């Protein structure tokens, strides 16, 4: 069984979408219900800077990969009884 490597990006994209939704909800609740002090701004800035930093390095490491390459799994696996 073989499939292209870019199929592995679909769960990553789904996770990223869910993560962005939660971050936007978190920022909305922070702005709506929290006191806007320097501390909350600094913590939010550090959090978003960390997200940008991790995203940048993930993109940098994933960019040189050939996503059209096929990934072979269960290539030599047979489910029949061995014959002697």
mmCIF file of the N, C-alpha and C atoms, coordinates in Angstrom:
data_MODEL
# 
_entry.id   MODEL 
# 
loop_
_atom_site.group_PDB 
_atom_site.id 
_atom_site.type_symbol 
_atom_site.label_atom_id 
_atom_site.label_alt_id 
_atom_site.label_comp_id 
_atom_site.label_asym_id 
_atom_site.label_entity_id 
_atom_site.label_seq_id 
_atom_site.pdbx_PDB_ins_code 
_atom_site.Cartn_x 
_atom_site.Cartn_y 
_atom_site.Cartn_z 
_atom_site.occupancy 
_atom_site.B_iso_or_equiv 
_atom_site.pdbx_formal_charge 
_atom_site.auth_seq_id 
_atom_site.auth_comp_id 
_atom_site.auth_asym_id 
_atom_site.auth_atom_id 
_atom_site.pdbx_PDB_model_num 
ATOM 1   N N  . UNK A 1 1  ? 0.845   -1.172  0.000  1.00 0.00 ? 1  UNK A N  1 
ATOM 2   C CA . UNK A 1 1  ? 0.000   0.000   0.000  1.00 0.00 ? 1  UNK A CA 1 
ATOM 3   C C  . UNK A 1 1  ? 0.892   1.237   0.000  1.00 0.00 ? 1  UNK A C  1 
ATOM 4   N N  . UNK A 1 2  ? 0.621   2.142   -0.883 1.00 0.00 ? 2  UNK A N  1 
ATOM 5   C CA . UNK A 1 2  ? 1.410   3.366   -0.977 1.00 0.00 ? 2  UNK A CA 1 
ATOM 6   C C  . UNK A 1 2  ? 0.463   4.561   -1.085 1.00 0.00 ? 2  UNK A C  1 
ATOM 7   N N  . UNK A 1 3  ? 0.880   5.648   -0.490 1.00 0.00 ? 3  UNK A N  1 
ATOM 8   C CA . UNK A 1 3  ? 0.124   6.885   -0.617 1.00 0.00 ? 3  UNK A CA 1 
ATOM 9   C C  . UNK A 1 3  ? 1.093   8.050   -0.629 1.00 0.00 ? 3  UNK A C  1 
ATOM 10  N N  . UNK A 1 4  ? 0.680   9.170   -1.228 1.00 0.00 ? 4  UNK A N  1 
ATOM 11  C CA . UNK A 1 4  ? 1.574   10.338  -1.276 1.00 0.00 ? 4  UNK A CA 1 
ATOM 12  C C  . UNK A 1 4  ? 1.806   10.903  0.127  1.00 0.00 ? 4  UNK A C  1 
ATOM 13  N N  . UNK A 1 5  ? 2.956   11.492  0.296  1.00 0.00 ? 5  UNK A N  1 
ATOM 14  C CA . UNK A 1 5  ? 3.348   12.030  1.590  1.00 0.00 ? 5  UNK A CA 1 
ATOM 15  C C  . UNK A 1 5  ? 2.474   13.208  2.018  1.00 0.00 ? 5  UNK A C  1 
ATOM 16  N N  . UNK A 1 6  ? 1.869   13.908  1.056  1.00 0.00 ? 6  UNK A N  1 
ATOM 17  C CA . UNK A 1 6  ? 1.056   15.062  1.430  1.00 0.00 ? 6  UNK A CA 1 
ATOM 18  C C  . UNK A 1 6  ? -0.231  14.672  2.138  1.00 0.00 ? 6  UNK A C  1 
ATOM 19  N N  . UNK A 1 7  ? -0.588  13.390  2.139  1.00 0.00 ? 7  UNK A N  1 
ATOM 20  C CA . UNK A 1 7  ? -1.742  12.948  2.930  1.00 0.00 ? 7  UNK A CA 1 
ATOM 21  C C  . UNK A 1 7  ? -1.499  13.169  4.425  1.00 0.00 ? 7  UNK A C  1 
ATOM 22  N N  . UNK A 1 8  ? -0.245  13.175  4.828  1.00 0.00 ? 8  UNK A N  1 
ATOM 23  C CA . UNK A 1 8  ? 0.081   13.418  6.224  1.00 0.00 ? 8  UNK A CA 1 
ATOM 24  C C  . UNK A 1 8  ? -0.152  14.868  6.626  1.00 0.00 ? 8  UNK A C  1 
ATOM 25  N N  . UNK A 1 9  ? -0.256  15.757  5.652  1.00 0.00 ? 9  UNK A N  1 
ATOM 26  C CA . UNK A 1 9  ? -0.509  17.160  5.956  1.00 0.00 ? 9  UNK A CA 1 
ATOM 27  C C  . UNK A 1 9  ? -1.967  17.430  6.308  1.00 0.00 ? 9  UNK A C  1 
ATOM 28  N N  . UNK A 1 10 ? -2.866  16.539  5.936  1.00 0.00 ? 10 UNK A N  1 
ATOM 29  C CA . UNK A 1 10 ? -4.285  16.754  6.231  1.00 0.00 ? 10 UNK A CA 1 
ATOM 30  C C  . UNK A 1 10 ? -4.577  16.754  7.731  1.00 0.00 ? 10 UNK A C  1 
ATOM 31  N N  . UNK A 1 11 ? -4.095  15.790  8.521  1.00 0.00 ? 11 UNK A N  1 
ATOM 32  C CA . UNK A 1 11 ? -4.313  15.891  9.965  1.00 0.00 ? 11 UNK A CA 1 
ATOM 33  C C  . UNK A 1 11 ? -3.610  17.093  10.593 1.00 0.00 ? 11 UNK A C  1 
ATOM 34  N N  . UNK A 1 12 ? -2.461  17.457  10.057 1.00 0.00 ? 12 UNK A N  1 
ATOM 35  C CA . UNK A 1 12 ? -1.753  18.631  10.570 1.00 0.00 ? 12 UNK A CA 1 
ATOM 36  C C  . UNK A 1 12 ? -2.561  19.892  10.299 1.00 0.00 ? 12 UNK A C  1 
ATOM 37  N N  . UNK A 1 13 ? -3.145  19.990  9.108  1.00 0.00 ? 13 UNK A N  1 
ATOM 38  C CA . UNK A 1 13 ? -3.972  21.148  8.777  1.00 0.00 ? 13 UNK A CA 1 
ATOM 39  C C  . UNK A 1 13 ? -5.233  21.195  9.640  1.00 0.00 ? 13 UNK A C  1 
ATOM 40  N N  . UNK A 1 14 ? -5.828  20.040  9.894  1.00 0.00 ? 14 UNK A N  1 
ATOM 41  C CA . UNK A 1 14 ? -7.004  19.989  10.761 1.00 0.00 ? 14 UNK A CA 1 
ATOM 42  C C  . UNK A 1 14 ? -6.649  20.420  12.179 1.00 0.00 ? 14 UNK A C  1 
ATOM 43  N N  . UNK A 1 15 ? -5.530  19.943  12.697 1.00 0.00 ? 15 UNK A N  1 
ATOM 44  C CA . UNK A 1 15 ? -5.075  20.364  14.012 1.00 0.00 ? 15 UNK A CA 1 
ATOM 45  C C  . UNK A 1 15 ? -4.805  21.863  14.040 1.00 0.00 ? 15 UNK A C  1 
ATOM 46  N N  . UNK A 1 16 ? -4.173  22.385  12.988 1.00 0.00 ? 16 UNK A N  1 
ATOM 47  C CA . UNK A 1 16 ? -3.898  23.822  12.917 1.00 0.00 ? 16 UNK A CA 1 
ATOM 48  C C  . UNK A 1 16 ? -5.171  24.647  12.897 1.00 0.00 ? 16 UNK A C  1 
ATOM 49  N N  . UNK A 1 17 ? -6.187  24.171  12.172 1.00 0.00 ? 17 UNK A N  1 
ATOM 50  C CA . UNK A 1 17 ? -7.461  24.888  12.125 1.00 0.00 ? 17 UNK A CA 1 
ATOM 51  C C  . UNK A 1 17 ? -8.132  24.918  13.491 1.00 0.00 ? 17 UNK A C  1 
ATOM 52  N N  . UNK A 1 18 ? -8.153  23.784  14.174 1.00 0.00 ? 18 UNK A N  1 
ATOM 53  C CA . UNK A 1 18 ? -8.737  23.734  15.516 1.00 0.00 ? 18 UNK A CA 1 
ATOM 54  C C  . UNK A 1 18 ? -7.942  24.624  16.469 1.00 0.00 ? 18 UNK A C  1 
ATOM 55  N N  . UNK A 1 19 ? -6.620  24.615  16.341 1.00 0.00 ? 19 UNK A N  1 
ATOM 56  C CA . UNK A 1 19 ? -5.765  25.440  17.194 1.00 0.00 ? 19 UNK A CA 1 
ATOM 57  C C  . UNK A 1 19 ? -6.038  26.921  16.962 1.00 0.00 ? 19 UNK A C  1 
ATOM 58  N N  . UNK A 1 20 ? -6.189  27.330  15.716 1.00 0.00 ? 20 UNK A N  1 
ATOM 59  C CA . UNK A 1 20 ? -6.476  28.736  15.412 1.00 0.00 ? 20 UNK A CA 1 
ATOM 60  C C  . UNK A 1 20 ? -7.833  29.139  15.977 1.00 0.00 ? 20 UNK A C  1 
ATOM 61  N N  . UNK A 1 21 ? -8.812  28.263  15.888 1.00 0.00 ? 21 UNK A N  1 
ATOM 62  C CA . UNK A 1 21 ? -10.136 28.567  16.448 1.00 0.00 ? 21 UNK A CA 1 
ATOM 63  C C  . UNK A 1 21 ? -10.031 28.771  17.957 1.00 0.00 ? 21 UNK A C  1 
ATOM 64  N N  . UNK A 1 22 ? -9.303  27.887  18.651 1.00 0.00 ? 22 UNK A N  1 
ATOM 65  C CA . UNK A 1 22 ? -9.151  28.041  20.095 1.00 0.00 ? 22 UNK A CA 1 
ATOM 66  C C  . UNK A 1 22 ? -8.364  29.299  20.458 1.00 0.00 ? 22 UNK A C  1 
ATOM 67  N N  . UNK A 1 23 ? -7.353  29.652  19.682 1.00 0.00 ? 23 UNK A N  1 
ATOM 68  C CA . UNK A 1 23 ? -6.591  30.874  19.958 1.00 0.00 ? 23 UNK A CA 1 
ATOM 69  C C  . UNK A 1 23 ? -7.472  32.099  19.774 1.00 0.00 ? 23 UNK A C  1 
ATOM 70  N N  . UNK A 1 24 ? -8.281  32.111  18.711 1.00 0.00 ? 24 UNK A N  1 
ATOM 71  C CA . UNK A 1 24 ? -9.170  33.251  18.500 1.00 0.00 ? 24 UNK A CA 1 
ATOM 72  C C  . UNK A 1 24 ? -10.210 33.364  19.608 1.00 0.00 ? 24 UNK A C  1 
ATOM 73  N N  . UNK A 1 25 ? -10.746 32.235  20.062 1.00 0.00 ? 25 UNK A N  1 
ATOM 74  C CA . UNK A 1 25 ? -11.680 32.264  21.189 1.00 0.00 ? 25 UNK A CA 1 
ATOM 75  C C  . UNK A 1 25 ? -10.987 32.742  22.457 1.00 0.00 ? 25 UNK A C  1 
ATOM 76  N N  . UNK A 1 26 ? -9.761  32.323  22.668 1.00 0.00 ? 26 UNK A N  1 
ATOM 77  C CA . UNK A 1 26 ? -9.005  32.754  23.840 1.00 0.00 ? 26 UNK A CA 1 
ATOM 78  C C  . UNK A 1 26 ? -8.752  34.260  23.800 1.00 0.00 ? 26 UNK A C  1 
ATOM 79  N N  . UNK A 1 27 ? -8.363  34.766  22.651 1.00 0.00 ? 27 UNK A N  1 
ATOM 80  C CA . UNK A 1 27 ? -8.129  36.207  22.533 1.00 0.00 ? 27 UNK A CA 1 
ATOM 81  C C  . UNK A 1 27 ? -9.424  36.994  22.704 1.00 0.00 ? 27 UNK A C  1 
ATOM 82  N N  . UNK A 1 28 ? -10.518 36.467  22.184 1.00 0.00 ? 28 UNK A N  1 
ATOM 83  C CA . UNK A 1 28 ? -11.809 37.130  22.363 1.00 0.00 ? 28 UNK A CA 1 
ATOM 84  C C  . UNK A 1 28 ? -12.183 37.205  23.844 1.00 0.00 ? 28 UNK A C  1 
ATOM 85  N N  . UNK A 1 29 ? -12.026 36.105  24.561 1.00 0.00 ? 29 UNK A N  1 
ATOM 86  C CA . UNK A 1 29 ? -12.350 36.116  25.982 1.00 0.00 ? 29 UNK A CA 1 
ATOM 87  C C  . UNK A 1 29 ? -11.394 36.993  26.774 1.00 0.00 ? 29 UNK A C  1 
ATOM 88  N N  . UNK A 1 30 ? -10.148 37.044  26.356 1.00 0.00 ? 30 UNK A N  1 
ATOM 89  C CA . UNK A 1 30 ? -9.191  37.900  27.037 1.00 0.00 ? 30 UNK A CA 1 
ATOM 90  C C  . UNK A 1 30 ? -9.570  39.370  26.883 1.00 0.00 ? 30 UNK A C  1 
ATOM 91  N N  . UNK A 1 31 ? -9.946  39.758  25.680 1.00 0.00 ? 31 UNK A N  1 
ATOM 92  C CA . UNK A 1 31 ? -10.316 41.155  25.434 1.00 0.00 ? 31 UNK A CA 1 
ATOM 93  C C  . UNK A 1 31 ? -11.667 41.484  26.070 1.00 0.00 ? 31 UNK A C  1 
ATOM 94  N N  . UNK A 1 32 ? -12.595 40.552  26.027 1.00 0.00 ? 32 UNK A N  1 
ATOM 95  C CA . UNK A 1 32 ? -13.954 40.824  26.515 1.00 0.00 ? 32 UNK A CA 1 
ATOM 96  C C  . UNK A 1 32 ? -14.061 40.809  28.026 1.00 0.00 ? 32 UNK A C  1 
ATOM 97  N N  . UNK A 1 33 ? -13.423 39.847  28.675 1.00 0.00 ? 33 UNK A N  1 
ATOM 98  C CA . UNK A 1 33 ? -13.696 39.630  30.083 1.00 0.00 ? 33 UNK A CA 1 
ATOM 99  C C  . UNK A 1 33 ? -12.525 39.890  31.020 1.00 0.00 ? 33 UNK A C  1 
ATOM 100 N N  . UNK A 1 34 ? -11.331 40.013  30.530 1.00 0.00 ? 34 UNK A N  1 
ATOM 101 C CA . UNK A 1 34 ? -10.171 40.203  31.399 1.00 0.00 ? 34 UNK A CA 1 
ATOM 102 C C  . UNK A 1 34 ? -9.849  41.689  31.529 1.00 0.00 ? 34 UNK A C  1 
ATOM 103 N N  . UNK A 1 35 ? -9.151  41.996  32.592 1.00 0.00 ? 35 UNK A N  1 
ATOM 104 C CA . UNK A 1 35 ? -8.646  43.352  32.747 1.00 0.00 ? 35 UNK A CA 1 
ATOM 105 C C  . UNK A 1 35 ? -7.456  43.521  31.814 1.00 0.00 ? 35 UNK A C  1 
ATOM 106 N N  . UNK A 1 36 ? -7.469  44.603  31.083 1.00 0.00 ? 36 UNK A N  1 
ATOM 107 C CA . UNK A 1 36 ? -6.394  44.851  30.120 1.00 0.00 ? 36 UNK A CA 1 
ATOM 108 C C  . UNK A 1 36 ? -5.251  45.565  30.832 1.00 0.00 ? 36 UNK A C  1 
ATOM 109 N N  . UNK A 1 37 ? -4.334  44.781  31.351 1.00 0.00 ? 37 UNK A N  1 
ATOM 110 C CA . UNK A 1 37 ? -3.152  45.303  32.019 1.00 0.00 ? 37 UNK A CA 1 
ATOM 111 C C  . UNK A 1 37 ? -1.936  44.974  31.179 1.00 0.00 ? 37 UNK A C  1 
ATOM 112 N N  . UNK A 1 38 ? -0.836  45.525  31.587 1.00 0.00 ? 38 UNK A N  1 
ATOM 113 C CA . UNK A 1 38 ? 0.413   45.251  30.888 1.00 0.00 ? 38 UNK A CA 1 
ATOM 114 C C  . UNK A 1 38 ? 0.771   43.768  30.977 1.00 0.00 ? 38 UNK A C  1 
ATOM 115 N N  . UNK A 1 39 ? 0.472   43.158  32.106 1.00 0.00 ? 39 UNK A N  1 
ATOM 116 C CA . UNK A 1 39 ? 0.812   41.736  32.288 1.00 0.00 ? 39 UNK A CA 1 
ATOM 117 C C  . UNK A 1 39 ? 0.047   40.853  31.295 1.00 0.00 ? 39 UNK A C  1 
ATOM 118 N N  . UNK A 1 40 ? -1.249  41.089  31.131 1.00 0.00 ? 40 UNK A N  1 
ATOM 119 C CA . UNK A 1 40 ? -2.016  40.273  30.190 1.00 0.00 ? 40 UNK A CA 1 
ATOM 120 C C  . UNK A 1 40 ? -1.555  40.516  28.754 1.00 0.00 ? 40 UNK A C  1 
ATOM 121 N N  . UNK A 1 41 ? -1.179  41.747  28.434 1.00 0.00 ? 41 UNK A N  1 
ATOM 122 C CA . UNK A 1 41 ? -0.660  42.037  27.098 1.00 0.00 ? 41 UNK A CA 1 
ATOM 123 C C  . UNK A 1 41 ? 0.665   41.333  26.859 1.00 0.00 ? 41 UNK A C  1 
ATOM 124 N N  . UNK A 1 42 ? 1.555   41.354  27.845 1.00 0.00 ? 42 UNK A N  1 
ATOM 125 C CA . UNK A 1 42 ? 2.872   40.732  27.694 1.00 0.00 ? 42 UNK A CA 1 
ATOM 126 C C  . UNK A 1 42 ? 2.738   39.217  27.553 1.00 0.00 ? 42 UNK A C  1 
ATOM 127 N N  . UNK A 1 43 ? 1.875   38.603  28.381 1.00 0.00 ? 43 UNK A N  1 
ATOM 128 C CA . UNK A 1 43 ? 1.695   37.154  28.302 1.00 0.00 ? 43 UNK A CA 1 
ATOM 129 C C  . UNK A 1 43 ? 1.087   36.765  26.958 1.00 0.00 ? 43 UNK A C  1 
ATOM 130 N N  . UNK A 1 44 ? 0.109   37.526  26.481 1.00 0.00 ? 44 UNK A N  1 
ATOM 131 C CA . UNK A 1 44 ? -0.493  37.248  25.180 1.00 0.00 ? 44 UNK A CA 1 
ATOM 132 C C  . UNK A 1 44 ? 0.526   37.422  24.063 1.00 0.00 ? 44 UNK A C  1 
ATOM 133 N N  . UNK A 1 45 ? 1.351   38.457  24.147 1.00 0.00 ? 45 UNK A N  1 
ATOM 134 C CA . UNK A 1 45 ? 2.375   38.682  23.144 1.00 0.00 ? 45 UNK A CA 1 
ATOM 135 C C  . UNK A 1 45 ? 3.398   37.544  23.137 1.00 0.00 ? 45 UNK A C  1 
ATOM 136 N N  . UNK A 1 46 ? 3.821   37.094  24.320 1.00 0.00 ? 46 UNK A N  1 
ATOM 137 C CA . UNK A 1 46 ? 4.782   35.988  24.394 1.00 0.00 ? 46 UNK A CA 1 
ATOM 138 C C  . UNK A 1 46 ? 4.172   34.719  23.821 1.00 0.00 ? 46 UNK A C  1 
ATOM 139 N N  . UNK A 1 47 ? 2.898   34.463  24.128 1.00 0.00 ? 47 UNK A N  1 
ATOM 140 C CA . UNK A 1 47 ? 2.225   33.286  23.595 1.00 0.00 ? 47 UNK A CA 1 
ATOM 141 C C  . UNK A 1 47 ? 2.161   33.332  22.072 1.00 0.00 ? 47 UNK A C  1 
ATOM 142 N N  . UNK A 1 48 ? 1.723   34.458  21.514 1.00 0.00 ? 48 UNK A N  1 
ATOM 143 C CA . UNK A 1 48 ? 1.612   34.569  20.056 1.00 0.00 ? 48 UNK A CA 1 
ATOM 144 C C  . UNK A 1 48 ? 2.984   34.552  19.380 1.00 0.00 ? 48 UNK A C  1 
ATOM 145 N N  . UNK A 1 49 ? 3.979   35.148  20.028 1.00 0.00 ? 49 UNK A N  1 
ATOM 146 C CA . UNK A 1 49 ? 5.339   35.101  19.480 1.00 0.00 ? 49 UNK A CA 1 
ATOM 147 C C  . UNK A 1 49 ? 5.855   33.662  19.469 1.00 0.00 ? 49 UNK A C  1 
ATOM 148 N N  . UNK A 1 50 ? 5.537   32.889  20.500 1.00 0.00 ? 50 UNK A N  1 
ATOM 149 C CA . UNK A 1 50 ? 5.928   31.482  20.527 1.00 0.00 ? 50 UNK A CA 1 
ATOM 150 C C  . UNK A 1 50 ? 5.249   30.689  19.431 1.00 0.00 ? 50 UNK A C  1 
ATOM 151 N N  . UNK A 1 51 ? 3.969   30.966  19.186 1.00 0.00 ? 51 UNK A N  1 
ATOM 152 C CA . UNK A 1 51 ? 3.242   30.283  18.107 1.00 0.00 ? 51 UNK A CA 1 
ATOM 153 C C  . UNK A 1 51 ? 3.864   30.618  16.753 1.00 0.00 ? 51 UNK A C  1 
ATOM 154 N N  . UNK A 1 52 ? 4.189   31.877  16.537 1.00 0.00 ? 52 UNK A N  1 
ATOM 155 C CA . UNK A 1 52 ? 4.819   32.283  15.274 1.00 0.00 ? 52 UNK A CA 1 
ATOM 156 C C  . UNK A 1 52 ? 6.193   31.636  15.137 1.00 0.00 ? 52 UNK A C  1 
ATOM 157 N N  . UNK A 1 53 ? 6.951   31.571  16.220 1.00 0.00 ? 53 UNK A N  1 
ATOM 158 C CA . UNK A 1 53 ? 8.285   30.963  16.199 1.00 0.00 ? 53 UNK A CA 1 
ATOM 159 C C  . UNK A 1 53 ? 8.205   29.475  15.850 1.00 0.00 ? 53 UNK A C  1 
ATOM 160 N N  . UNK A 1 54 ? 7.302   28.750  16.492 1.00 0.00 ? 54 UNK A N  1 
ATOM 161 C CA . UNK A 1 54 ? 7.154   27.318  16.221 1.00 0.00 ? 54 UNK A CA 1 
ATOM 162 C C  . UNK A 1 54 ? 6.669   27.089  14.797 1.00 0.00 ? 54 UNK A C  1 
ATOM 163 N N  . UNK A 1 55 ? 5.729   27.910  14.330 1.00 0.00 ? 55 UNK A N  1 
ATOM 164 C CA . UNK A 1 55 ? 5.216   27.779  12.971 1.00 0.00 ? 55 UNK A CA 1 
ATOM 165 C C  . UNK A 1 55 ? 6.310   28.052  11.943 1.00 0.00 ? 55 UNK A C  1 
ATOM 166 N N  . UNK A 1 56 ? 7.121   29.064  12.196 1.00 0.00 ? 56 UNK A N  1 
ATOM 167 C CA . UNK A 1 56 ? 8.221   29.379  11.285 1.00 0.00 ? 56 UNK A CA 1 
ATOM 168 C C  . UNK A 1 56 ? 9.195   28.207  11.160 1.00 0.00 ? 56 UNK A C  1 
ATOM 169 N N  . UNK A 1 57 ? 9.600   27.620  12.281 1.00 0.00 ? 57 UNK A N  1 
ATOM 170 C CA . UNK A 1 57 ? 10.569  26.530  12.222 1.00 0.00 ? 57 UNK A CA 1 
ATOM 171 C C  . UNK A 1 57 ? 9.956   25.259  11.651 1.00 0.00 ? 57 UNK A C  1 
ATOM 172 N N  . UNK A 1 58 ? 8.683   25.025  11.898 1.00 0.00 ? 58 UNK A N  1 
ATOM 173 C CA . UNK A 1 58 ? 8.031   23.865  11.285 1.00 0.00 ? 58 UNK A CA 1 
ATOM 174 C C  . UNK A 1 58 ? 7.971   24.037  9.772  1.00 0.00 ? 58 UNK A C  1 
ATOM 175 N N  . UNK A 1 59 ? 7.643   25.237  9.320  1.00 0.00 ? 59 UNK A N  1 
ATOM 176 C CA . UNK A 1 59 ? 7.607   25.522  7.881  1.00 0.00 ? 59 UNK A CA 1 
ATOM 177 C C  . UNK A 1 59 ? 9.006   25.390  7.274  1.00 0.00 ? 59 UNK A C  1 
ATOM 178 N N  . UNK A 1 60 ? 10.013  25.883  7.974  1.00 0.00 ? 60 UNK A N  1 
ATOM 179 C CA . UNK A 1 60 ? 11.383  25.812  7.484  1.00 0.00 ? 60 UNK A CA 1 
ATOM 180 C C  . UNK A 1 60 ? 11.855  24.361  7.357  1.00 0.00 ? 60 UNK A C  1 
ATOM 181 N N  . UNK A 1 61 ? 11.487  23.518  8.310  1.00 0.00 ? 61 UNK A N  1 
ATOM 182 C CA . UNK A 1 61 ? 11.904  22.124  8.250  1.00 0.00 ? 61 UNK A CA 1 
ATOM 183 C C  . UNK A 1 61 ? 11.105  21.317  7.229  1.00 0.00 ? 61 UNK A C  1 
ATOM 184 N N  . UNK A 1 62 ? 9.839   21.688  6.995  1.00 0.00 ? 62 UNK A N  1 
ATOM 185 C CA . UNK A 1 62 ? 8.994   20.930  6.077  1.00 0.00 ? 62 UNK A CA 1 
ATOM 186 C C  . UNK A 1 62 ? 9.127   21.383  4.623  1.00 0.00 ? 62 UNK A C  1 
ATOM 187 N N  . UNK A 1 63 ? 9.656   22.565  4.392  1.00 0.00 ? 63 UNK A N  1 
ATOM 188 C CA . UNK A 1 63 ? 9.719   23.112  3.034  1.00 0.00 ? 63 UNK A CA 1 
ATOM 189 C C  . UNK A 1 63 ? 10.583  22.287  2.073  1.00 0.00 ? 63 UNK A C  1 
ATOM 190 N N  . UNK A 1 64 ? 11.753  21.800  2.483  1.00 0.00 ? 64 UNK A N  1 
ATOM 191 C CA . UNK A 1 64 ? 12.567  21.076  1.499  1.00 0.00 ? 64 UNK A CA 1 
ATOM 192 C C  . UNK A 1 64 ? 12.078  19.665  1.184  1.00 0.00 ? 64 UNK A C  1 
ATOM 193 N N  . UNK A 1 65 ? 11.077  19.166  1.871  1.00 0.00 ? 65 UNK A N  1 
ATOM 194 C CA . UNK A 1 65 ? 10.590  17.814  1.607  1.00 0.00 ? 65 UNK A CA 1 
ATOM 195 C C  . UNK A 1 65 ? 9.838   17.754  0.282  1.00 0.00 ? 65 UNK A C  1 
ATOM 196 N N  . UNK A 1 66 ? 9.969   16.625  -0.389 1.00 0.00 ? 66 UNK A N  1 
ATOM 197 C CA . UNK A 1 66 ? 9.216   16.381  -1.610 1.00 0.00 ? 66 UNK A CA 1 
ATOM 198 C C  . UNK A 1 66 ? 7.886   15.736  -1.207 1.00 0.00 ? 66 UNK A C  1 
ATOM 199 N N  . UNK A 1 67 ? 6.833   16.513  -1.189 1.00 0.00 ? 67 UNK A N  1 
ATOM 200 C CA . UNK A 1 67 ? 5.539   16.038  -0.704 1.00 0.00 ? 67 UNK A CA 1 
ATOM 201 C C  . UNK A 1 67 ? 4.830   15.161  -1.725 1.00 0.00 ? 67 UNK A C  1 
ATOM 202 N N  . UNK A 1 68 ? 5.362   15.046  -2.944 1.00 0.00 ? 68 UNK A N  1 
ATOM 203 C CA . UNK A 1 68 ? 4.783   14.168  -3.954 1.00 0.00 ? 68 UNK A CA 1 
ATOM 204 C C  . UNK A 1 68 ? 5.329   12.736  -3.851 1.00 0.00 ? 68 UNK A C  1 
ATOM 205 N N  . UNK A 1 69 ? 6.356   12.543  -3.039 1.00 0.00 ? 69 UNK A N  1 
ATOM 206 C CA . UNK A 1 69 ? 6.959   11.221  -2.869 1.00 0.00 ? 69 UNK A CA 1 
ATOM 207 C C  . UNK A 1 69 ? 5.953   10.259  -2.246 1.00 0.00 ? 69 UNK A C  1 
ATOM 208 N N  . UNK A 1 70 ? 5.987   9.014   -2.705 1.00 0.00 ? 70 UNK A N  1 
ATOM 209 C CA . UNK A 1 70 ? 5.075   8.001   -2.171 1.00 0.00 ? 70 UNK A CA 1 
ATOM 210 C C  . UNK A 1 70 ? 5.676   7.356   -0.936 1.00 0.00 ? 70 UNK A C  1 
ATOM 211 N N  . UNK A 1 71 ? 4.817   7.047   0.004  1.00 0.00 ? 71 UNK A N  1 
ATOM 212 C CA . UNK A 1 71 ? 5.218   6.363   1.222  1.00 0.00 ? 71 UNK A CA 1 
ATOM 213 C C  . UNK A 1 71 ? 4.664   4.946   1.160  1.00 0.00 ? 71 UNK A C  1 
ATOM 214 N N  . UNK A 1 72 ? 5.554   3.967   1.178  1.00 0.00 ? 72 UNK A N  1 
ATOM 215 C CA . UNK A 1 72 ? 5.152   2.560   1.087  1.00 0.00 ? 72 UNK A CA 1 
ATOM 216 C C  . UNK A 1 72 ? 5.069   1.963   2.485  1.00 0.00 ? 72 UNK A C  1 
ATOM 217 N N  . UNK A 1 73 ? 3.910   1.425   2.808  1.00 0.00 ? 73 UNK A N  1 
ATOM 218 C CA . UNK A 1 73 ? 3.760   0.703   4.059  1.00 0.00 ? 73 UNK A CA 1 
ATOM 219 C C  . UNK A 1 73 ? 3.168   -0.668  3.748  1.00 0.00 ? 73 UNK A C  1 
ATOM 220 N N  . UNK A 1 74 ? 3.469   -1.622  4.569  1.00 0.00 ? 74 UNK A N  1 
ATOM 221 C CA . UNK A 1 74 ? 3.019   -2.997  4.387  1.00 0.00 ? 74 UNK A CA 1 
ATOM 222 C C  . UNK A 1 74 ? 3.404   -3.519  3.000  1.00 0.00 ? 74 UNK A C  1 
ATOM 223 N N  . UNK A 1 75 ? 4.625   -3.227  2.587  1.00 0.00 ? 75 UNK A N  1 
ATOM 224 C CA . UNK A 1 75 ? 5.060   -3.613  1.245  1.00 0.00 ? 75 UNK A CA 1 
ATOM 225 C C  . UNK A 1 75 ? 5.257   -5.117  1.117  1.00 0.00 ? 75 UNK A C  1 
ATOM 226 N N  . UNK A 1 76 ? 5.885   -5.732  2.105  1.00 0.00 ? 76 UNK A N  1 
ATOM 227 C CA . UNK A 1 76 ? 6.197   -7.157  2.011  1.00 0.00 ? 76 UNK A CA 1 
ATOM 228 C C  . UNK A 1 76 ? 5.403   -7.982  3.010  1.00 0.00 ? 76 UNK A C  1 
ATOM 229 N N  . UNK A 1 77 ? 4.279   -7.478  3.463  1.00 0.00 ? 77 UNK A N  1 
ATOM 230 C CA . UNK A 1 77 ? 3.485   -8.195  4.448  1.00 0.00 ? 77 UNK A CA 1 
ATOM 231 C C  . UNK A 1 77 ? 2.438   -9.031  3.726  1.00 0.00 ? 77 UNK A C  1 
ATOM 232 N N  . UNK A 1 78 ? 2.394   -10.302 4.059  1.00 0.00 ? 78 UNK A N  1 
ATOM 233 C CA . UNK A 1 78 ? 1.354   -11.175 3.523  1.00 0.00 ? 78 UNK A CA 1 
ATOM 234 C C  . UNK A 1 78 ? 0.589   -11.769 4.701  1.00 0.00 ? 78 UNK A C  1 
ATOM 235 N N  . UNK A 1 79 ? -0.678  -12.013 4.504  1.00 0.00 ? 79 UNK A N  1 
ATOM 236 C CA . UNK A 1 79 ? -1.516  -12.550 5.552  1.00 0.00 ? 79 UNK A CA 1 
ATOM 237 C C  . UNK A 1 79 ? -1.877  -14.016 5.294  1.00 0.00 ? 79 UNK A C  1 
ATOM 238 N N  . UNK A 1 80 ? -1.096  -14.671 4.497  1.00 0.00 ? 80 UNK A N  1 
ATOM 239 C CA . UNK A 1 80 ? -1.333  -16.087 4.251  1.00 0.00 ? 80 UNK A CA 1 
ATOM 240 C C  . UNK A 1 80 ? -0.309  -16.907 5.062  1.00 0.00 ? 80 UNK A C  1 
ATOM 241 N N  . UNK A 1 81 ? -0.658  -18.148 5.258  1.00 0.00 ? 81 UNK A N  1 
ATOM 242 C CA . UNK A 1 81 ? 0.230   -19.032 6.031  1.00 0.00 ? 81 UNK A CA 1 
ATOM 243 C C  . UNK A 1 81 ? 1.480   -19.326 5.219  1.00 0.00 ? 81 UNK A C  1 
ATOM 244 N N  . UNK A 1 82 ? 2.614   -19.399 5.877  1.00 0.00 ? 82 UNK A N  1 
ATOM 245 C CA . UNK A 1 82 ? 3.838   -19.704 5.131  1.00 0.00 ? 82 UNK A CA 1 
ATOM 246 C C  . UNK A 1 82 ? 3.828   -21.137 4.632  1.00 0.00 ? 82 UNK A C  1 
ATOM 247 N N  . UNK A 1 83 ? 4.358   -21.305 3.452  1.00 0.00 ? 83 UNK A N  1 
ATOM 248 C CA . UNK A 1 83 ? 4.470   -22.656 2.879  1.00 0.00 ? 83 UNK A CA 1 
ATOM 249 C C  . UNK A 1 83 ? 5.915   -23.110 2.964  1.00 0.00 ? 83 UNK A C  1 
ATOM 250 N N  . UNK A 1 84 ? 6.086   -24.339 3.361  1.00 0.00 ? 84 UNK A N  1 
ATOM 251 C CA . UNK A 1 84 ? 7.446   -24.883 3.503  1.00 0.00 ? 84 UNK A CA 1 
ATOM 252 C C  . UNK A 1 84 ? 7.692   -25.975 2.513  1.00 0.00 ? 84 UNK A C  1 
# 
